[in-house]
Amino acid sequence: MALSPDIVEFMASASANLASRHIILDSSQPRDIFHFGGTSSQLADSRLSLAIQGKKTATTSWPVPNPLRWGVGDYSVILDGNGKPGALMQTIELKVCKFRDVADDFALAEAEGSVDEYKQGHREFYTEQRLRDGKPPEEFGDESEVLCERFVIVFVREDLRPHALQ
């Protein structure tokens, strides 16, 4: 994957910071670059802020990427609502399961309210995403396989660091 100059600069800053903590990024990092919230810049910013604060420690993906470009231990860049790198996360757990089988503690770790709010929000989000992308109307539901990913934030862009204290 070709990295934009702002990602290269962000990764250099992250690498220098993490090296002081004896964490060495390899040349294949980041394995993924994404933002939370589909096309909503406001949702991307609010979810990024929750992740930086340590309140959001999980994310769900559907459809499950195939092939999966990252694994446990890999690093990914989370973008802000303007498409700029905001934080570097490390994947600490990956699990594929049917949506109906998503564990309650995982749903709560997404920081989107109650388990019921998580489930309803994801049903609405994935349905809207399919329609917006002009893809066949494949219904998202309890039988859909999802990727449940837990992560930790290991580096935050300097101007966003005060958010970590909220």
C-alpha positions as CSV (number, residue, x, y, z in Angstrom):
1,M,0.0,0.0,0.0
2,A,1.4,3.4,-1.0
3,L,1.3,5.8,1.9
4,S,0.4,9.5,1.6
5,P,2.9,12.0,2.9
6,D,0.8,12.7,6.0
7,I,0.7,9.0,6.9
8,V,4.5,8.7,6.4
9,E,5.1,11.7,8.7
10,F,2.6,10.4,11.3
11,M,4.3,6.9,11.2
12,A,7.7,8.5,11.6
13,S,6.6,10.4,14.6
14,A,4.9,7.3,16.1
15,S,7.9,5.2,15.4
16,A,10.2,7.6,17.2
17,N,7.8,7.8,20.2
18,L,7.3,4.0,20.4
19,A,11.0,3.3,20.1
20,S,11.5,5.2,23.4
21,R,9.2,2.5,24.9
22,H,11.1,-0.3,23.1
23,I,8.4,-0.9,20.5
24,I,9.8,-1.1,17.0
25,L,7.5,-0.7,14.0
26,D,8.5,-2.7,10.9
27,S,8.4,-1.4,7.4
28,S,5.1,-3.2,6.7
29,Q,3.2,-1.0,9.2
30,P,0.6,0.2,9.2
31,R,-1.4,-2.8,8.0
32,D,-4.6,-0.8,7.7
33,I,-5.7,2.8,7.5
34,F,-9.3,3.6,8.3
35,H,-11.8,5.8,10.1
36,F,-14.8,4.9,12.2
37,G,-18.3,6.0,11.1
38,G,-18.6,5.4,7.4
39,T,-18.9,8.7,5.5
40,S,-19.7,10.8,8.6
41,S,-16.8,13.0,9.5
42,Q,-18.6,13.9,12.8
43,L,-19.0,10.2,13.7
44,A,-15.3,9.6,12.8
45,D,-14.2,12.4,15.1
46,S,-16.4,11.3,18.0
47,R,-15.4,7.6,17.8
48,L,-11.7,8.6,17.4
49,S,-12.0,10.7,20.6
50,L,-13.6,7.8,22.5
51,A,-10.8,5.5,21.3
52,I,-8.1,8.1,22.4
53,Q,-9.8,8.4,25.8
54,G,-9.7,4.6,26.2
55,K,-13.5,4.3,26.2
56,K,-13.8,2.6,22.8
57,T,-11.6,-0.5,22.7
58,A,-13.4,-2.5,20.1
59,T,-14.7,-2.3,16.6
60,T,-16.9,-4.4,14.4
61,S,-16.4,-4.9,10.6
62,W,-18.8,-6.2,8.0
63,P,-18.4,-7.8,5.6
64,V,-15.4,-9.5,7.0
65,P,-12.4,-8.4,4.9
66,N,-11.1,-11.2,2.7
67,P,-8.2,-11.5,2.7
68,L,-7.7,-10.0,6.1
69,R,-4.7,-7.6,5.8
70,W,-3.9,-7.5,9.5
71,G,-3.7,-9.7,12.5
72,V,-3.2,-9.7,16.3
73,G,-0.1,-7.6,17.1
74,D,-0.4,-5.4,13.9
75,Y,-0.8,-1.7,13.9
76,S,-3.4,0.4,12.1
77,V,-3.9,4.1,11.6
78,I,-7.2,5.6,12.7
79,L,-8.1,8.7,10.7
80,D,-10.0,11.7,11.9
81,G,-13.1,13.2,10.2
82,N,-10.9,15.1,7.8
83,G,-8.9,12.1,6.7
84,K,-5.8,13.0,8.7
85,P,-4.0,10.4,10.9
86,G,-5.2,10.7,14.5
87,A,-4.1,7.6,16.4
88,L,-2.2,4.4,16.0
89,M,-3.8,1.3,17.4
90,Q,-2.6,-2.2,17.9
91,T,-4.9,-5.1,17.4
92,I,-5.0,-7.4,20.4
93,E,-7.8,-9.7,19.5
94,L,-9.7,-10.8,16.3
95,K,-12.7,-13.0,16.2
96,V,-15.1,-13.9,13.4
97,C,-18.6,-14.8,14.6
98,K,-22.3,-14.4,13.7
99,F,-23.7,-11.0,14.6
100,R,-26.1,-12.7,17.0
101,D,-23.1,-14.2,18.9
102,V,-21.3,-11.0,19.6
103,A,-20.5,-11.0,23.3
104,D,-22.1,-8.4,25.5
105,D,-18.8,-7.2,26.9
106,F,-17.5,-6.7,23.3
107,A,-20.6,-4.7,22.3
108,L,-20.1,-2.5,25.4
109,A,-16.4,-2.0,24.5
110,E,-17.5,-0.3,21.3
111,A,-18.7,2.6,23.5
112,E,-22.0,3.0,21.7
113,G,-24.3,2.7,24.6
114,S,-26.1,-0.5,25.8
115,V,-25.9,-3.9,24.0
116,D,-29.3,-3.2,22.4
117,E,-28.1,0.2,21.2
118,Y,-25.0,-1.4,19.7
119,K,-27.0,-4.1,17.9
120,Q,-29.6,-1.6,16.5
121,G,-27.0,0.9,15.5
122,H,-24.9,-1.7,13.6
123,R,-28.0,-3.1,11.9
124,E,-28.9,0.5,10.7
125,F,-25.3,1.4,9.8
126,Y,-24.6,-1.6,7.7
127,T,-27.9,-1.4,5.9
128,E,-27.3,2.3,5.1
129,Q,-23.7,1.5,4.0
130,R,-24.8,-1.1,1.5
131,L,-27.4,1.3,0.0
132,R,-25.0,4.2,-0.1
133,D,-22.3,2.1,-1.8
134,G,-24.8,1.1,-4.5
135,K,-24.3,-2.6,-3.7
136,P,-27.0,-5.3,-4.0
137,P,-29.5,-5.0,-1.1
138,E,-27.9,-7.7,1.0
139,E,-29.6,-7.6,4.3
140,F,-27.4,-7.4,7.4
141,G,-28.8,-9.5,10.3
142,D,-28.2,-11.9,13.1
143,E,-26.8,-14.5,10.8
144,S,-24.2,-12.2,9.2
145,E,-20.6,-12.9,10.0
146,V,-18.7,-10.0,11.5
147,L,-15.1,-9.4,12.5
148,C,-14.9,-8.4,16.1
149,E,-11.6,-6.6,16.8
150,R,-10.2,-5.4,20.2
151,F,-7.4,-2.8,20.2
152,V,-5.3,-0.5,22.3
153,I,-4.2,3.0,21.3
154,V,-0.4,3.2,21.3
155,F,0.2,6.7,19.8
156,V,-1.9,9.8,19.4
157,R,-1.3,12.8,17.1
158,E,0.1,15.6,19.3
159,D,-2.8,18.1,19.0
160,L,-5.3,15.3,20.0
161,R,-3.4,14.2,23.1
162,P,-5.4,16.5,25.4
163,H,-8.5,14.4,24.5
164,A,-6.8,11.4,26.2
165,L,-7.2,13.2,29.5
166,Q,-11.0,13.7,29.3
